Amino acid sequence: MTLRALAFAMLAAACGGGSAAPDGSPHDSAGACTATWSGNFAEVSSTTTPCATIANATLSFAAPSMRLPTALPISITLASAVAGSYTSESVTGWSATETMTVVGNSCIYQAGSGVAPHGDFTLALTDAAAPHGTLELDMAVLASAFSTCGSPLTETLELVF
């Protein structure tokens, strides 16, 4: 590639690209979902389809991951299905659990009101009808002695939905 063609390609890339949605979220398509994982493992996974649903004031997620065997199921029971800010201390019940096998060892990623340690979350629900917002979730990674689950034994998920 010539220097001129390379400069043109770089200029075109800098000027083009997707735009933020009117609500300021970084998604190009309605209902898209981006999960940023850090701690025990690190990855960024996205879907072009919604990962959040709401029914009977229960907000459910399928947080995408290439590392976990399936999307992380998360359930948050709200007092009512309204937009607002929520935390793990302000809801009646919540859970997030998935198990991954690493070299024959079970590594359990979990948090919730009914488990120990509980972990925690903060949720900014900007639209409750077609769920949109952000969720930050901290969970424990439970492992048996001498396992190969990795370090540290915590995982943080930042979900934009």
C-alpha positions as CSV (number, residue, x, y, z in Angstrom):
1,M,0.0,0.0,0.0
2,T,1.4,3.4,-0.9
3,L,1.9,6.1,1.7
4,R,-0.9,8.2,0.1
5,A,-3.3,5.3,0.2
6,L,-2.4,4.5,3.8
7,A,-3.0,8.1,4.8
8,F,-6.4,8.2,3.0
9,A,-7.4,4.9,4.7
10,M,-6.5,6.3,8.1
11,L,-8.4,9.5,7.5
12,A,-11.5,7.6,6.3
13,A,-11.4,5.4,9.3
14,A,-11.1,8.4,11.7
15,C,-14.1,10.1,10.1
16,G,-16.4,7.2,9.7
17,G,-17.8,4.6,12.1
18,G,-20.9,4.1,14.1
19,S,-22.6,6.8,16.1
20,A,-23.9,6.8,19.6
21,A,-27.6,6.2,20.1
22,P,-29.6,9.3,21.1
23,D,-29.6,8.2,24.7
24,G,-25.8,8.4,24.7
25,S,-25.2,4.6,24.8
26,P,-22.4,3.3,22.6
27,H,-24.7,0.9,20.7
28,D,-25.3,1.1,17.0
29,S,-28.4,-1.1,17.1
30,A,-31.3,-1.1,19.4
31,G,-31.1,-3.8,22.0
32,A,-27.4,-4.5,21.6
33,C,-25.5,-5.6,24.6
34,T,-21.8,-5.3,25.6
35,A,-20.2,-7.2,28.5
36,T,-16.8,-6.2,29.8
37,W,-15.3,-8.8,32.1
38,S,-12.3,-8.2,34.4
39,G,-10.7,-9.9,37.4
40,N,-10.4,-13.6,37.2
41,F,-10.5,-13.4,33.4
42,A,-10.7,-10.4,31.0
43,E,-12.8,-10.2,27.8
44,V,-15.2,-7.9,26.0
45,S,-18.2,-9.7,24.4
46,S,-21.1,-8.1,22.5
47,T,-24.4,-9.2,21.0
48,T,-26.5,-7.4,18.4
49,T,-29.6,-8.8,20.1
50,P,-31.1,-7.7,23.4
51,C,-29.6,-9.5,26.5
52,A,-32.1,-8.0,28.9
53,T,-35.8,-8.8,29.4
54,I,-38.3,-7.7,32.0
55,A,-41.5,-9.6,33.1
56,N,-43.5,-9.2,36.3
57,A,-41.0,-6.7,37.7
58,T,-38.1,-9.2,37.3
59,L,-35.2,-8.0,35.2
60,S,-33.4,-10.9,33.5
61,F,-30.1,-10.9,31.6
62,A,-28.0,-13.3,29.6
63,A,-24.6,-11.6,29.8
64,P,-22.5,-12.6,26.8
65,S,-19.2,-14.3,27.3
66,M,-16.8,-16.3,25.1
67,R,-15.0,-17.7,28.1
68,L,-18.0,-19.1,30.1
69,P,-19.9,-22.1,28.6
70,T,-23.1,-20.1,28.3
71,A,-24.2,-16.5,28.8
72,L,-24.2,-15.6,32.5
73,P,-27.8,-15.7,33.7
74,I,-28.7,-12.8,36.0
75,S,-32.1,-12.2,37.7
76,I,-33.0,-9.0,39.6
77,T,-36.4,-8.8,41.3
78,L,-37.6,-5.1,41.4
79,A,-40.4,-3.8,43.6
80,S,-41.9,-2.4,40.3
81,A,-40.8,-2.2,36.7
82,V,-39.7,1.5,36.7
83,A,-36.6,3.2,35.5
84,G,-34.2,4.3,38.2
85,S,-31.1,3.4,40.1
86,Y,-30.9,0.1,42.1
87,T,-28.3,-1.7,44.2
88,S,-27.9,-5.1,45.6
89,E,-29.2,-3.7,48.9
90,S,-32.3,-2.0,47.5
91,V,-34.0,-5.0,45.8
92,T,-35.9,-8.0,47.3
93,G,-33.8,-10.7,45.5
94,W,-31.2,-11.2,42.9
95,S,-28.8,-13.9,41.6
96,A,-26.1,-14.6,39.1
97,T,-24.5,-18.0,38.8
98,E,-22.5,-19.9,36.1
99,T,-20.1,-22.9,36.4
100,M,-17.0,-23.4,34.2
101,T,-14.8,-26.4,34.1
102,V,-11.0,-25.7,33.8
103,V,-8.8,-28.8,33.6
104,G,-11.3,-31.0,35.4
105,N,-11.9,-28.4,38.2
106,S,-15.3,-26.6,38.7
107,C,-15.0,-22.9,38.9
108,I,-18.3,-21.3,40.1
109,Y,-19.0,-17.7,39.3
110,Q,-21.7,-16.5,41.7
111,A,-23.3,-13.7,43.5
112,G,-26.8,-13.0,44.9
113,S,-29.0,-12.4,47.8
114,G,-29.2,-16.1,48.7
115,V,-25.5,-17.1,48.5
116,A,-22.4,-16.3,50.5
117,P,-20.4,-14.3,49.7
118,H,-23.2,-12.1,48.4
119,G,-21.3,-9.9,45.9
120,D,-23.0,-6.7,44.9
121,F,-24.3,-4.7,42.0
122,T,-25.3,-1.3,40.9
123,L,-28.0,-0.9,38.2
124,A,-29.0,2.2,36.2
125,L,-32.2,1.3,34.4
126,T,-32.9,4.1,31.9
127,D,-35.8,2.4,30.2
128,A,-37.9,-0.3,31.9
129,A,-40.3,-1.0,29.0
130,A,-37.6,-2.1,26.6
131,P,-34.8,-2.6,29.2
132,H,-31.8,-0.3,28.6
133,G,-29.1,0.9,31.0
134,T,-26.0,-0.3,32.7
135,L,-25.2,-2.9,35.3
136,E,-22.0,-3.4,37.3
137,L,-21.8,-6.7,39.1
138,D,-19.1,-8.1,41.4
139,M,-19.1,-11.8,42.1
140,A,-17.0,-14.4,43.7
141,V,-15.2,-17.3,42.0
142,L,-15.6,-20.4,44.1
143,A,-13.0,-23.0,43.6
144,S,-11.7,-26.1,45.4
145,A,-8.2,-26.3,46.9
146,F,-5.4,-26.6,44.3
147,S,-7.8,-25.8,41.5
148,T,-6.8,-24.1,38.3
149,C,-9.6,-21.5,38.3
150,G,-7.1,-18.6,38.3
151,S,-6.5,-15.6,40.4
152,P,-8.0,-13.4,41.7
153,L,-11.1,-15.3,42.8
154,T,-13.3,-12.4,42.0
155,E,-14.9,-11.3,38.7
156,T,-16.4,-7.9,37.7
157,L,-19.0,-7.6,34.9
158,E,-19.8,-4.2,33.4
159,L,-22.9,-4.6,31.2
160,V,-24.3,-2.0,28.8
161,F,-27.7,-3.1,27.5
